[in-house]
Amino acid sequence: DTWRIAPEHGHCGKSVAAGAYGHVIQGTWRDKPVAIKEMHEPDENPEEDDFDAAEVQTMIGLRHPRLCLFYGCGRREIDGNMHRFIVIEWCEGGALTGVLRDESGPKPWAWRVRAALDCAEGLAYLHARDIVHRDVKSHNMLVDESRRCKVTDFGGSRSLKGPARGGTLAVAASGVPHEYASAVITRIDGTRKYAPSPRAPRTHARLARRADDDCCSRVP
């Protein structure tokens, strides 16, 4: 019950984003700003444990500064139906997509490189734990108050350690560096899935050190 959050312990504010399966509400929990991801559809199995959802199971075991922090989950009643919700940390800058499209402020190359490496660092952490995100895009990268990026939205993530779930995942291999080619697309438990190169964590670390030495120390 450590991760279970009662609706009365938080406050829901305005809806700030919406997707195919749910919407994101800006709110508070324990006097801290949070993002509340609430499902559109009512819960068909209200007696089922909150933690059975794949996204919750993935997020409970993940703790890294480049991943959006998971606080807990629960259900709340809306118009007589129970809806699941997940509470995560609030990132003031919003999705990276909006930040990149916003032309009102400067985005020096040092920051752009740092943002890309932030995302790569978060994904490398997942890969090191045999987890693949499966929905990598700027909409799923959030920018915090320090203009650092964090990976979010683990609803489609899968563990490569367990049995294969879901349908076939097609991955485009064009443009993949030669050192990744033999490992980027692999067959695991009879399902084609994206799999990280064994060299990926070392490669990300090397790029991060190089960027820090070359330019990222000058990011304001």
ABEGO torsion letter per residue (X at the ends): XAABBBAAABBBBBBABBBAABBBBBBBBGGBBBBBBBBABBBABAABBAAABAAAAAAAABBBAABBBBAEBEBBBBGGBBBBBBBBBBBAAEBAAAAAABAABBBBAAAAAAAAAAAAAAAAAAAAAGBBAGBBBAAABBBBAAGBBBBBGAAABBBAABBBBEBBBBBBABGBBAAAAAAABBBBGGBBBBBBBAAAAAAAAAAAAAAAAAAAAABX
